[in-house]
Amino acid sequence: MAGHSIPHFQNDGGHRLIQIGVKEFMCTGASVPFDHPHIFIDMGDDNEKVCSYCSTLYRYNPSLKAEQTDPPGCVFHVKAA
């Protein structure tokens, strides 16, 4: 899968629901150092999925792009060392 990037999302704001524009993604919980193990979530045919670590409810919204969230600011950005 070279060249394929899976979006990562975080929930620093403690939101109950985050709408995202993809059905396959990674949940990190919160930003480092408060993150949980980064887990892959695949919604499959569903439009919602709850993270088993942080209980964030993710809902697919086809009007959003892969790196957009509602509420804004929930995309996880890896910082170079």
C-alpha atoms as one frame of an Amber mdcrd trajectory, in Angstrom:
protein
   0.000   0.000   0.000   2.829   2.377  -0.705   1.650   5.926  -1.140  -1.680
   5.250   0.613  -2.352   7.386   3.660  -5.042   6.547   6.195  -6.505   9.632
   7.930  -5.978   9.855  11.695  -8.446  11.637  13.977  -8.209  12.804  17.605
 -10.710  14.125  20.109  -8.873  16.689  22.245 -12.136  18.602  22.674 -13.973
  15.664  24.251 -16.734  15.759  21.620 -19.423  13.093  21.827 -19.688  12.946
  18.011 -17.208  13.687  15.226 -18.344  13.670  11.610 -15.716  12.560   9.092
 -15.510  12.139   5.319 -14.052   8.607   5.252 -15.141   5.155   6.404 -11.645
   3.762   7.097  -9.448   5.691   9.526  -7.308   5.616  12.659  -8.472   6.931
  16.030  -5.741   8.247  18.327  -7.982   9.369  21.187  -6.179  12.632  21.929
  -2.946  14.335  21.009   0.378  13.040  22.343   1.077  12.395  25.209  -2.589
  11.727  26.040  -3.284   9.446  23.064  -4.418   5.838  23.285  -3.116   3.063
  21.003  -3.797   4.209  17.448  -6.446   1.812  16.182  -7.790   1.195  12.693
 -11.562   1.530  12.377 -13.518   0.365   9.341 -17.191   1.364   9.228 -17.948
  -1.109   6.440 -21.588  -0.713   5.402 -22.417   1.279   8.548 -22.361   5.077
   8.791 -21.320   5.227  12.452 -18.722   3.520  14.629 -17.648   3.979  18.256
 -13.956   3.816  19.198 -13.472   0.946  21.641 -10.810   2.902  23.574 -12.182
   6.430  23.974 -15.879   5.907  23.115 -15.857   8.697  20.525 -18.735   8.246
  18.085 -17.589   8.758  14.491 -20.236   9.408  11.832 -19.602   9.287   8.079
 -20.590  12.482   6.276 -20.070  12.198   2.488 -20.040  15.989   2.101 -16.728
  16.189   4.032 -13.319  15.602   2.453 -10.910  13.010   3.868  -9.111  15.568
   6.043 -12.145  17.507   7.237 -14.091  17.017  10.445 -17.176  18.487  12.050
 -16.476  19.913  14.542 -13.306  21.262  12.908  -9.849  20.562  14.324 -10.093
  16.806  14.946  -7.520  15.702  12.354  -4.433  14.226  14.025  -1.153  15.551
  12.591   2.046  13.614  13.214   4.836  15.917  14.321   8.327  15.151  13.069
  10.896  14.358  15.727
